[in-house]
Amino acid sequence: MHMKKTNTLKAIDFFCGSGGMTSGFKRAGIEVLAGIDIEKACEETYSINNKPAKFLCEDIKEMNVEKLVQETGIEKEDDKLVFIGCSPCQYWSIISTDKTKAEGTKNLLLDFQRFVKHFKPGYIVLENVPGILTRKESPLQSFLTFLSENGYEYDYEIVNVSHYGVPQTRKRFVLIASRVTGKKGIKIPEPDTKEKPPTVGEFIIDDPAFYKIEHGHKDPTDFNHTVAGLHQDNIERLKLTPEGCGNEYWRNTPLGIPAHKKSNGFKDVYGRMHRNKVGPTITTKFFSISNGRFGHPTQLRAISIREGATLQTFDKSYVFKGNSIAANSRMIGNAVPPALAERLAKAIINNEENAIKIKTTKKEKVKSIE
């Protein structure tokens, strides 16, 4: 069934996951027609929060363009169409882990390119880990060449998301491309919180919605202020860990872990966040203090599912429907922070407004000559 055409900006969110990009684009005022993702586990969460956008559970490697037309009604060379391509980034991560499982995802950008080539949307947005820019075997350079050859202007940067309203030390590669360029060209938006980045406390301590809980608390409501339980040894470790610190305060005590004693590389695990500072990167395992500095600044526990989502800048009304703490943590950690997505969307809106002004001016000049 074809959706009614509008004269406003609209987007397709490839690799949408639980909907971080879609959420940010909707906040900015861009209509999202559909999200596409191979992960069936994301469907309920995406669909509940992002109506009327459709969730298309598809493998982009196998999906054909006719299917996308059938589901969304999009057309070729639509100046007001945005394609968002935030492909899975594990393969390009700088973290030293086994990349064997992620091998099949390393060239998803080129699969995304197939859809760009066919539809030639007015705008393209990418978000990924910095490694997609810095690693030699990355398909990014090929994609950039493709953009230039097809009339797109583009801008890209490695940004710190804390400079865009997200209370995390999280660096990401972002790109905006346009073939409907305004007078000043398409540009990555200027940072707006660089001088005073948001803090953990502003998001999850100062807000009274985050009532005090203990480790192992299960919240039966959609607010999902649920937190993992802790073994007694880990409770004792947190007691010895000051706010904003890691395991250096108990590493060489009977509570110390042998691997930590041999290497300083583990200093963040079992650590606490600091209420007056930017938080760490919210990963897919933020529910566990053994996987990073995910201890609550003032309480003897890890941060809750809702606190992790809030530090990712999801609205507190955003509902996560995973079947476990780990499943919800994975959806949240894999998401693009909506606050960053919103700023990228606004850059497109500003470019569109500039392009319209240019077109109007040209028409007026033609009329005056006539």
N, C-alpha and C positions, 0 to 999 in steps of 0.2 A: 504494500500500500504506500503510495507516494504521499509525503508530507507536504503541506501547503507551503509554497515558496513565499519568502518574505524579502523585504528590501533591507534587512539588517544583517550584521555579521553573524555567522553561524559556524559551528566547528564540529569536526569529527575527532574524537580522542582515541587514537590508536594506543594500544598497550595501557589501557586506562586503569587497570587494577581496581582499587577500592574507590577511586574517584578524586584524588587530590587535585589534578589539573582541571577536571570538569568543575569541581567546586569553586576553584579560584576564578575560572572563566565566567561562571554564572554570577559570582559576586560582582565582577566587573561589568556585567550586562551583556555578555555574548551568549547567545543561545547555543547549547550543545545538543546536537541531534542524536548522537550515539556514541557509546564507548565500546571499544573492541578489545577483548582480552581472551587468551587461551585458558585462563584460570577460572574454572567454574565456581570455585570457592568464593570469588569476589562478586558474583552476580547479585546475590540478595542485598549485600551492603550497597553496591553501586546503584541498584534499581530503586531501593527504598529512598535513598537520599537525593537522587538526581532526576526525578520525574520532570518532564515527560521523556527525557533522553532514554533511548533503548540501550540495553546491554546485549551485545552480539558476542556470544561465546564462540570465537573462531580462531583458528591458527592462521595468522597472516601469511604464512608460507603457502597455505593451500587455498585461502579465500580468493574468489575472483571478483572483479570489479562489478560485474552484473549483480551479484548479491548485495553489494553496498548500495548500488543504485536502487534496487528493489526495496531495501529496508529504509532508506533515508530520502530518496528522491533527489539526490544531489546531481548536478550537471557539470560538464566539462567547462573549464575556463571561467568559473564563477569568481569574480573579483572579490566577493564578500565571503568566500569560503576559507576557513582556516583548517589546516591539517596539523594536529599535534602528534608528535612522535617521540615518546619517552620510552624507548625500548629497554628491556631488562639490562642491568649494568654490571652484573656480577663478574662477567668475563673481563671487563675493562677496569675493574677495581684495582687499586694499588695494594690492597690488603693481600698479604702472602698466604693465600689459601689454594687448595686444589681446584683448578679451573675446569677439570674434566667434565663435570656435570653441566657447566655453563657453555661448553664448546659450541653446542647447537644454536646458541643465541648470539654469537659474536657478530654475525652479518645481518641481523634483523633490520639494521638501518637501510640496507640495500633492498630488502623486501618491502620496506616502507616506501622506498624510492619508486618502486613499480607503480604504486598508487598515485604518487605525486606526478609521475610522468604521464599517466593516463588522464588525470583530472586537471592538472595544472591549476591548483587552487590559488587564490590571491595571496594567501599568507601561509607560512610554515613556522612551527615552533618546535625546537628540540630541547631536551633536558637530559643530562646523563652525568656520569662521573668524569672527573678531569682526565682520567686515563684514555678516554676515547679520543682526546686531542693529542696527548703526548706519546702514545704508543705507536710505533712504526707500522705495525700490521693492521691498524685501525682502518675501517672503510670510510672514515670521515672525509679524508682528502678527496676520494673519488666522488663522494656526495657533494662536496663543495664545488668541484669542477662541473658536475651535472647541473647544479643550481645556476652557475654563471652561464653555462651554455644554453640554458633555457630562459634567460631573461630575468633572473631573480637578483635583486640586491640583498645582501645579508650582512649581519653583524653578529659577532659571538664573543664571549668572554668566559673566563673562569671567575665565578662570583662567590662571595661568602654570603650565605643566606641571612646571616645576622644583620647584614646591611640592608635587608629588604623585609624587615619586620618579623623575622623568625628567630626565636631565642635559642639558637644552636650554632656551634662552630661546625658548619657543614659547607664544604666547597663543592660547587657543581658547575658543569659546563652547560651554558645556555646559548641558544642561537635563535634569532628571529630573521626570517627571510620574507621578501615581498617582491611581487612584480607589479604592484600598484603603489609605487613609492611616492610619498609626499615630497614637499620642497626640500626638507632637510634630510631625506633618506631615512631608511628604517634603522633604528638604533636600540641597543639594549638600554632599558631605563636606568637613569642615574640612581645611585643608592640614596635612600631616604632615612635610614637609621644608622648610617656608618659612624657618625660622631657619638651617638648614644644608642647602642644596640639594646634590644629588649632583654630583660633578665628572667631567669627561672621564677623568681619570687613574684614578679608582676603577673605571671601567667597561672601559677598553681598554688601560691601561698597567700597572696593578698586577696584572692577571690574566695568569698565565703562559700561558694558552691562546693569547694573541696574540703569537706568535713574530715576531721581526724579519724583515721582508721588504723588497724593493726595488720601486721603481715598475715596473709591467708584470708583476708576479708573477701567475701563474695557478695557483690552487689547484684540483686536480681532484676534491677531496673535497666532501662536502655541507657542510663547515664554511665553505667559500666565502670564504676569506681572500684574495680576488682583488682586485687593484688596477689601475687604469688606468695606462697608460704616460705618460711625460712627454717633451716636447721638451727639448733641452738648455737653451734659454733659460729654460724654466720651472724647471728644476733650479737654475740660477744664481739665479733670483729667490727660490726657497725658501731657498737658502743665505744670502741677505741678509736674510731675514725672521725676526726673533726670535719665540720662542714667544709666542702671544697677540697678535701684531701683524699688520698688513696691508701694503699696498704702499707705505706712506709711506717705507720705507727704500730703495727703489730707483726710485720714481716719476720722479724727475728725473735719472736716470742713463741711459746708452744702452739699458738694459733696459726703460726706461719705455714705456708704451703711450700714444699721443697723446690718446685720449679720457680717460684717467685724469689726465693732466696738467691738463686743463681743468676737471675736476670732482672735488670731494672725495667725491662720492656713490659712488665705486667703491672706497672704502678697504678694504672687507672681502674683495673678490675677490683671489685668490692669497694669502690670509692663512693663518695657522696657528692652530689651537686652542691653548688653554692647559691644561695637565694639571690645574692646581689651581682651575680655574673651570668654570662651567657652559658647555656648548658652544652653538654656534649652532643654529638650526632646521635639522633634517635635511630637506632638500628632495628633490625627485625627481631632482636632478642633483648629489647630494653626491659622486659619484665624480670630479668634475672641479674642480680648484682654481680654474678660471676662472669658476666660478659661485657662489663664496662662500668663507667662511673654512673650507675643508674640508681644509686641509693638516694632516698629522699633527703633533702637538706636537714630536716629537723626531726623526722620520725624514724623509728627502727624498722625500716622496710624498703623495698624497691618502690619505684613510682608505679602508680596504677595504670591500667589500660587507658582510662580517661585522661590522666595526666600526660601520658605519652602522646595521645592524640592532640591534646591541647598544645603541647610543646611543638607539635608538627603544624600548629595553627588551624586545625580543623575546628569548626564551630562545635560548641558543647552539645548542640542538638543533633550532631551527626551520629547516626546509629551504626554500630559495628556488629555484624551478625556471624562472626566466626564461631566455630563449635568448641573453642578452647581459648585459654589465655594466650597460648603460643600462636594460634591461628589469627587472632585479632592483632597481636603484636606484629606478626609478619605483614599483614595488610597495611598497618599504620607505618611501619618502618620502611616499607617499599614505596610509599606514596611520595609524590612531589608535594612539598608544603603549599597548601592553598594560598598563603600570603604571597609567596613568590610567583605562583601561577597568576594571581590577580594582577600583579604589577606587570607581568609580561603581556597579559591581555589588554591592559590599559595602554601599553605602548602601541599595540596594534590599533586600538580605537583612536589614539591621537594621530597616528599615521593616516588612518582612513579619513579623519576630519581634514587633515592637511591636503590629502589628495582631492577631496571634494572641493575644497576652496580653489585649488589650482584649476580643476576642470571648469568651475563656475567662472573664474576670471578669464580663461581662454574663450569660453562661449560668449562672454560679454564683449571681449575684444573683437571677435568675429562679427558680432551684431553691429558694433560701432563702425566697422569697416564697410559693411554692407549698406 
